[in-house]
Amino acid sequence: MRLRIIAAGSWMAWKRNSVRALVVMFIMSIVAMSMMSGSVALSDSVETAALLAFKNAQPDPGKYLRSWTGNDPCGHLWNGIFCKQDPSTNLSHVTEIRAMNFNLRGKLVPDLGNLTRLERLNVMNNGLTGQIPPALGRFGNLKLFLVNNNDLTGELPPELGNLTNMTRFQIDVNRLSGRIPPQFGNLTNVKHLHMNNNSLNGTIPVDLSRCGKLNHLILDHNQFSGPLPPALANIPGLTIIQLDNNPIGSPLPLSWAGISSLLKLSLRNCSITQTTPELGSLPNLTFIDMSYNNLTGVLPSNISSHVITLAFSNNQLEGIVPTQYAALNEIQNLDVSNNKLNGSIPAFGSGTSLTNSSQIVVLDFQNNNFTGWDAATSDVASRPNKEVWLTGNPRLCGSSSDNVIVPQPTQLLVCQPTQSALQVYGTVVPAGENAASCRSCGYPEVAVARGSTSAANVTCGCAVPIIVHIRLKSPSFTYMDSYVDYFEGLTARALGIAKWQVRVSNATRSPNLYAQDITLFVFPASNSSFSQEEFDDLYTQFASWIVSAGDEWSLSIAGPYDFLDFTTATASMKANGLDTGAVVGIVVGAVAASAALAALITMVVLRRRHADYSRAKLYGGMSLPPGINIKGVKAFTFAELARATNDFNVDHELGQGGYGKVYKGVLADGIIVAIKRAQEGSMQGATQFYTEIELLSRVHHRNLVQLLGFCNDRGEQMLVYEFMAGGTLRDHLIPTEIMGFARRLHIALGTARGILYLHTEADPPIFHRDIKASNILLDERMNAKVADFGLSKLAPMPDLNGAIPQHVSTIVKGTPGYLDPEYFLTQKLTDKTDVYSFGVVLLEIITGMFPIAYGKNIVREVNRAMETGDIMSIADPQMDTYPSKQGLEPLLKLALSCCQNESEARPRMVDIVRELEDIWRNTKSSVSGSMKDMPSSTFSIDMSHLGEPSSDSFQDVSYGMVNSKGQLEGKIDPR
């Protein structure tokens, strides 16, 4: 009794103290918010008007500029606008426009020139049109001019030469024309001139030699003609000259061979004439490509021992291959094919790159007149990752009557027709030293090994990384495989963090360009995620190129980079454009409110804990926790499922995911099942296990996978499903399997009906939250069924007044590429979240692409194809013949309507099902021949339960061309 009285007294005391603390924190939050709101300066009215003029010139289909309202961009959190306060006037001035990847389609208005304090203009990767206004030459403080990857036209305004503080000028990948103004010689602080992939013409002005700090001159893929200015050799720190694919038509200036700082000289396909240059005065040269020119004479013999890529193919060169080439330690790609070279190929084989089994090396000697080769070179061809190509040399790879000197077994290695080196080895996906197979983590976390691999205290953990997509625009290497470790260390040093915090997740080489797309994971030092301040700091370093400010990166073999994207699941505030001061204010208020809420919750929890504890002690064995209600689902023992899978033999494995492995099993009664077994330490453990049991035990539909049972025995958690012989949808969207339009439509409609049941007929309704191609299973007749309900949530129920909330507030979970952007930013889960994911699945069905691959997002790529009117180019070639106008096009429109950024713009699942049924009805006559093996019930039209048509439903009943088989055809271009 005494103990109860003491406990009760302690409880009352704690309760009084909690209430006092709550009141104090509430008052403190009000004071903090008041103090910060009083310190915000007003925005400059002229600059505000300039921003509003820019906004009014933008269609803004993605609504990225919807926060640009009012007259205070610096104080009212305009997305992508960053400011600094002038203490003398208490005015805040715009210093940065960060509108990268905003899907803007308007113009750069002259009013922007009124932003005289602007330091960074970043409108990369949009669809901006029109000309660059001369008024932008008033950006007196501008350092970064980033308008690349748009659709700008016209000539370069000479006024841009007034931007004397500018360090980086990127106008590449537009449609700009005309000459480079001589006034650009006034850009005395510029380090990067990136003007590639335009239609610029004329000669390269000698005035650029006055750009004394220039590092990178990248002008490839234009219409420049010669002569080339010899005075560029006067720039003391010039490291890259890249002029590929320009009709230069003149010799290389002799003075360029004396640019001692030069790392890369690339003049591929420039009609360069006369003899090859001497390269002995270029001690730092790592890359030279002068292929596809009109060079004569012999190969240069005196070259740097650091050369990685050396290409003189498709010229008129004669003589021998210098013996110095065989001693190049770092060579990856030596290409002297398609010349008139002769003599004997020297003894390659002793260089470091040639003896390293993990390093890729290609030696291309094709189509010359070589009469011999050394046995050491023959040995190279048999080594791992080494290629020696000799096709087209009659004495080496000719017929037996030509006195061929290469023995027949070796000919099988070196005398086969080949592609270019980049096409043979196009993609590298390194494992990385901290790929951390030591544990499994659930999205959005990724496994990370904290600490050096040589240290004894390496710890395995899970963290949410920042994901950075960059493109190396001019690397000196051909293959990144041996430079992964180097690049991770380079990035870590530039960011001032430990090397283990940086991982190259994916690296893809463009087959026809010397460009490398890289995905980086950057991990927090100790916490599970980055703070907003850390996120902002890292973003600024990449977006402002501070990451390479020490020149270690930009002056290395990595070269300059394009900043493509920067994301993390914790970045929702920054995605909305909140500056640091606003974030602090929000955080202070949120902390105070959270603390108050936590105090109330704690009081409730403590009152329940005693009762819950006594019940928890009894939980175990074959039981489920209190409150889990199931019906019609069998509880299996561990022994039963072990027998069904032959003790979980590897031969029974069907696949593996973040939850664990899936096995094919045969129960005692002969029923074939699929058994999902949670692996130890799974981050998708108990919560999803119980969620899936409870939800699937009470939903039944022919397009939902049926749960047959579960096992919660011996510490094991397993789910037993009906077996789906067809595997996943993703398994069939591959280049080696033809799947016709009718089959794809059949799968799409079945999937849509399953989701519609969850949203409208399940009681209560369910939001799936992880719709993706690998969660759509197919039976032996290719009927689609939605699976994996581990992340699902019940839809909100009516409140006491009968009103139904519009969303469920929950932590963001799902799969990258399928995530609804509005849900990602707001954490508000709705039925439209599943609609967005289903839209991505439809795009996969149409194109065969992955949602995210090689730095490309499927939604963005398809939108661009639609805008350019080139939709046939993205259709999956494995779809074969398909009805275009009333089949593919309306299906594509439906998919894109599902993938709108704003949920209100997306159709409901009921409208989607109706539209798919309409597409089927309109295309039935043209695809009926391919539907003979499908059950008729699949496409029976029962519209009675669907309600009235929605205005969001797309209708397109125009007809295409009909072939002799009665099928409508559409041209398919290769992706």
Phi, psi and omega in degrees: 000317182298321180296322179295320180296316179298315180299319179296319178297318179297320179298315181295321179295316179297321181297316179296316180296323181295318179297317178300315180298321180298315180297316181298314181295324179296317179295317180298321181294321178296316180298315182297316180294322179294318180297318182288321181294333179283346184263357183284129180275161177279155178272151177293127186292325179294319179292323177299316179298323179295318179294319180294326176295320176296318179298317182294342179269004184248128171298325176050059181296335180272001178059032179289338183258016184293338178278356181278074178228158181086199185232023183220073183298330182281331184260347185241030163061051175289131184301125176082005180252131181231141190227165170228144182270135173270108185297337182284334182242352185062018175263144174260136182244144180288124179247346180209135166250115182244082184243037178291137177060035179269359181059036177284147183229014183262215186239160168275111186275149178301333181303334180300337178298345178281354177275069190289346177264003185295132178251333183220120174248109183236097175237037180294156168059047173240208175228035184299140183240181178079193185261164172279117184294137175303333182298340179292349174291356177272002178287075187296333182259003188294134176249324181240121177243099190239093179237020183289162180059054174228203181230039183287147181232183179085188183260164178282126180292132176302334182299338179295343175293350177280352184277069189287348177269356186290136178251336182221125182235107184239110176237013187294158179057061170226201176234037182287149183225184179083189185267161169283120182299139177299338178297343178294346174294346178280353182281071190285349178254357185288134176255334186229120171245100182249103184235018185293162176057056171226203175234035179294148185219191184079193178267156175287118188294138177297340181300335180297342178293345176278353177281080192294344181255010185294129175257314189235121175245102186242105186233018185295160178058056172226203180234034181290145177238170183275179003279159178279140184285115178299333186293349176299338178294347180277351179282118192290333186244021182293123184246334181227127167238114184233107186235018186309149174057053169228143180279062185300303174069030179215169180289163173282129180302136180299330183294334182294334179289357177250013179279091189296338181277352190292127175261327187220131175230109186232110178228054181287132176058056180238008182056037177292134185250177179069205189271166178289148182283155170280136187243012185293339181267016179243076187291341183260003186296126177242346185214126170220129178225110176234037178287160176057051175232197180240040182285144176236179180089212185244167177290142176295137185260330185264094183232163181295142178287353181268003184299132178255318179236126182223111187226120175230030185291161173056053172232202179239038186282147180233181178086201187254169170277119182302142180297337179299332181297326182290344182261007181291118187285330188249011185297135174246320183222111173249115184233105176239024184292161174058053173229202178238033183291154183215194182078201183255138176290128185292176187278086172286155174140343185263347181296155183301316182293333181280338179263353178273115186292339181269349182273129176278133177222134176236123176248110188250107180246019188296151171056057172227201181234040180293142182247000179191169174205158184276150180298330179296323177293324176299322180294325180301319184298339181265357182276156179298137175065021179243137180232132172236122185244122185236001182307139177093005172252106189304322182285342182259322186228023181276195178281171184297333181286349181268013182056051183296135184260347178276122182298154186304315180300322181287329179302328179297336179271323193245353186244030178259146175302139186229162172263186176290160182301321183290331178285330180286319180238088187260333190225139175234127173235089185287151177285320180082146184291337180244035176297343166058062170288002184289345175199164180252139182233149179265145180305138010267010182279154180230144180292140179217138175260109185275124180112163179291146180294339179274350181277155182275346186253034175294132179238141179265136180208181177239138180208158176269109182277159164279133182253117184246126175253120178229163176232118173286114188278338184207058179289156180271345181268159175267320182236131185275352189308319182271359182250008180298310180298317178300315184291322177297317178294321178299315180293317181298316179296320180294326180274348182073036180232173180288150182298325182293347179280353181241129177226130170282112183273326181204141177219121186234129180266132175287126187300325186251006179226152174273064180229146184233116175272130186230137170250123180251139166258127175244119188259147175293153186294320184221323183283174179280345179206165178281147169285165179297324179296318179294319177301312180300318183296315180293321178301314182298321180296319179285313186289338179255004180061024173292336181301334178244022184296329179284003178069359180295322180280301189294338179258015180256185179293346177289324178074193182284159180228151169266138179264110188264317184196158185207107187220159170195155181294348180261010190260022186296324180294315180293327180297334177270003173082027180280133178277175188298317181298319179293321179299317179300316180298316180296318182297317179300313179296320180294321179297316180297315180294320179296320180296319179295316179296320180299321180298317179295317180297319182300320179300318180292317183297317182297329180288334182265343191297321184299315180293320181294326182295318181294326177286323183297328180296334182273349186283138179154187180060229182269008185278165172242158181299157177301142177094347178274113183253122179231158181211130176074018180242131185274142173266115180264151172274161177300320182298321180297316182283331175295319178295323182294336183245014183055053182058042177055047181296147183299333179292344180266357183291132176257335182171182182211143177220193181295334180282321183158205182260154177244131183241149170271130182226158176238115183287171183300331180271008176090357180286131178274132184226166171248128185244117178264116185251121179290133176277158182297132179081011181301134179282355177253034193294238197301317185301311181290328177301309181290324179300314183293321178298311186294317183289312185289340179288344183235012172243135183219116180203148185293346178252021172236136178296136183271131174272123181264332182182184180211166174224126177227062191228142178057033181075007180259142175237119182223149176241138184245118183245166168296146183278131180249104188292338184277356181074204181263160175302319182299328180298334186262349179269068185229155184296345183263002183233122176276128177224115187291168182299318182299317179298318181294318178296321177302315180292318180298317182292318177298318178297315181298320180293323176297317179293321178300319177301316180299320185282330190238334187246340174293150184232106356284165179300159186231136169261120187292310173079359178212046176289123177200165186298327180281352174257011174250110184261153184237138177273190186294341179254016177065027171282135186271140175222133180282136184230177173062087182256022184294335180257003187294154178229145173288140177294154181296143181264158178300144178277190183297335180267003179088358180280142181254119177302151185276347184204169171246125177277122185203158177298139182291125173219155182153199184240132179305139182097332179252354188287129174298119183298327180291318176296321179300320185276325188256344185062023178258108183272127177226177176296335180289345174295316176294327179297317179299312181299319179296324176300320177296319177300318177300319178296324175297317180299321183284318189258337187078357182285164169276155179302318176225125178202135176056037177079006182248139178257129188299322181296315181295318183294320180289322176301318180295320178296321178295318182293329179271358180073023185246047187291335181293337183289342182257000177290140182296121178300337181280002178279346179061218182285142180209154176285120189278295191293315182260005179241285186295314185296312177295328177294321179293318177297320178297316180299315182291329176294328177289335186261022174294146182297322181266132185297327182296335181277352182270148176287165173278162180298328179297323178288326180294314178299316179299317181294320178296321178292325176294319178297318178298315181299317183289336183253002188302318183294327185275342182245005186301327181296332182268003184252012186297329184267011180257145180295135182297330182296339182299323186247021173292137185261111176236098188262001189296329185267002189266349179080192183280151179299150178262150176294343179283348185285130179274137178234126178212102185246021175291158188245149177258198180278139180254129179273186185294342180266006181080017181254140176280134187250152172220140181288135179246118174265147180298143176289000000 
